[in-house]
C-alpha cells in the first residue's frame, strides 16, 4: 500500500503515522530496558530469552514424550522475572 501510487493518500499517511507512533513507543521501551540492564549490571537480549525458552520447552516436551507423564522436576520459577512486552 505504501508503494502503490494509486493508494488513498489519507490511508497511507494514517498508516505511516501509526507506524511512526509504534516505533517511537518501542524505542522508548528499548531505552527503558537498556537502562535496567545498565543499572542492574546485567545484559541479555530478546534472542537469549527466546533461545532459553525454546531450550526449556524442548527439554519439557522430550521428557513428556519419553515419560508420558508431566515431569515433576520442572523448575517452577524458570520464567520468574521475565516479562514479555504486550
Secondary structure by P-SEA (a helix, b strand, c coil): ccccccccaaaaaaaaaaaaaaaaaaaaaaaaaaaaaaaacccccaaaaaaaaaaaaaaaaaaaaacccccccccccccccccccc
